[in-house]
Amino acid sequence: MEISMKKYSFPLIFLLSFFLITGCADNPRSTAQKFSENLAEGKITEAKKFATEPTGKMLDFAASLGTLPVNQNYKFIFIRENVQDNSAQVVYKESPDGQEQTIDMVKIDGKWKVNMQTRK
């Protein structure tokens, strides 16, 4: 019994493409994770790619003061996300028994960005 590669090549290519596209999707969860992981590693320039312009300026300011700690053991544990129109909140933990933290997001030109706001 011979297996025809032609018979299985299209479904295989389709599945690989599907997983590649969904794995690289621009969504609040993946953007928040990329932002926070880069920030934890001290990669400010990379983190800013996933942030709004004002957030990027806040990061630059904090980095200039030396107030951004590096955490090579950082872990992003996704809890939930709440999306409403062009804004979202991503809730995560840094450890299983850690405190829940929230990242505010906005959608700008079809891309999700971290939107850190100063507390007044």
Secondary structure, 3 states (H helix, E strand, C coil): CCCCHHHHHHHHHHHHHHHHHHHCCCCHHHHHHHHHHHHHCCCHHHHHCCECHHHHHHHHHHHHHCCCCCCCCCCCEEEEEEEECCEEEEEEECCCCCCCEEEEEEEECCEEEECCCCCC
